[in-house]
Amino acid sequence: MASVISPGAMPRFSASYLIETPLDPERAAAAMAGEQSSGTFLKLAGETDALRERHAARIEAVAPLETTKSPSLPGALPGETYQRAEVTLSWPLENIGASLPNLMATVLGNLTELRELSGFRLTDIALPDEFIEAMPGPQFSVLGTRRLAGVDHGPLIGTIIKPSVGLSPEDTAALVRQLVEAGIDFIKDDELIADSPYSPLVERVPAIMRVIEEHAQRTGRKPMYAFNITGDIDEMRRRHDLVRDHGGTCVMASVNWIGMSSLVALRRHAQLPIHGHRNGWGLFYRHPQIGIDYRAYQALLRLAGADQLHVNGLASKFAETDSSVIDSALACLTPLLEAPNRDDRAMPVFSSAQTIYQAPATYAALSSTDLIYTCGGGIMGHPNGVAAGCHSIRAAWGAAASGATLEEQATQEPDLAVALRAYPSPFSG
């Protein structure tokens, strides 16, 4: 059952933005506040002073920045120059209650289309404790993920099933056998496969879990597999139960495409960790003058119930900067609410062309091993095989944690030495 927030004296929530406007920034901020609360383009009789006092958005801060000669986005009002500014607005929590979709409609909504704005980016949100406590939040978080994967310390070394598409359930299970015998901690479906006709989950789940359970019975160690259950709400519930009933320990969903409400519904049903895959994230961050900063985005997904969230990786194949990747991971590991017996962190998932080389830089920047470090070619492309690839990644993280260089560690780790010769460094040249 969804939580409710008691009526009465209501706290406020706020959102911060980077805007660009042909108007004076104060005037643009006023247009934003009016559009997203009690105002409209005309003064209406129902918008009384009392109503505005109780429900109107407030302008908390406006800080002008630089100007530019041309608008960043089409469709804005014409102007001779366009002023950029940081703006913070706040609203009474009474306007939305305990509702993530209505929070998003308020802090984003029509703001993305206002002609007063030639640039608009949500950079952060600040939510009162009452709202955070009313949300489901992560069920397993970092410690629960570690417990189920059997990894008490160090990063979870993981990989993704490749090829992304085309493998039958039996082919996938055979690859999983190689990976678990190689010592992998975490495996995930690719986002491109869920319940496809050539590899239906009703066949893929039992085939894979037979391999994992046999390995666990033989070794006492049960790697985590994140099955992609993306679909509509009823489909995801059924698929979650299929995974649970076969002894699986994680499910995955493409969070941008199922939507916030579906993620909340899945979380309220789930008895397994939810691996949040953010494919499509480029739509939100690639243009600096429109979209959402990850700091705000990940908070929403954690409130909805994601236990693990992708953050890209250093020196990756994608467009995101390394500083943004680290800031994203740090945000995931920062509690939303400090309270006894509560852990609402999400485990950051590093991926995209990760090899031995990124381990030291990642550890140095993050100062933590609370992460999932997924390597495709960085493990399966090792010249001496998958087991050697997995061992080389562990050795690289061992070097990072001990302060040794990869070259120094390689004198004691033959698989790492081979990897150093086999893989080009993404940081050179």
Secondary structure, 3 states (H helix, E strand, C coil): CCCCCCCCCCCEEEEEEEEEECCCHHHHHHHHHHHCCCCCCCCCCCCCHHHHHHHCCEEEEEEEEEEECCCCCCCCCCCCCEEEEEEEEEEEHHHCCCCHHHHHHHHCHHHHHCCCCCEEEEEEEECCHHHHHHCCCCCCHHHHHHHHHCCCCCCEEEEECCCCCCCCHHHHHHHHHHHHHHCCCEEECCCCCCCECCECHHHHHHHHHHHHHHHHHHHCCCCEEEEECCCCHHHHHHHHHHHHHCCCCCEEEEHHHHCHHHHHHHHHHCCCCEEEECCCCHHHHCCCCEEECHHHHHHHHHHHCCCEEECCCCCCCCCCCHHHHHHHHHHHCCCCCCCCCCCCCCEEEECCCCCCCHHHHHHHHHCCCCCEEECCHHHHCCCCCHHHHHHHHHHHHHHHHHCCCHHHHHCCCHHHHHHHHHCCCCCCC
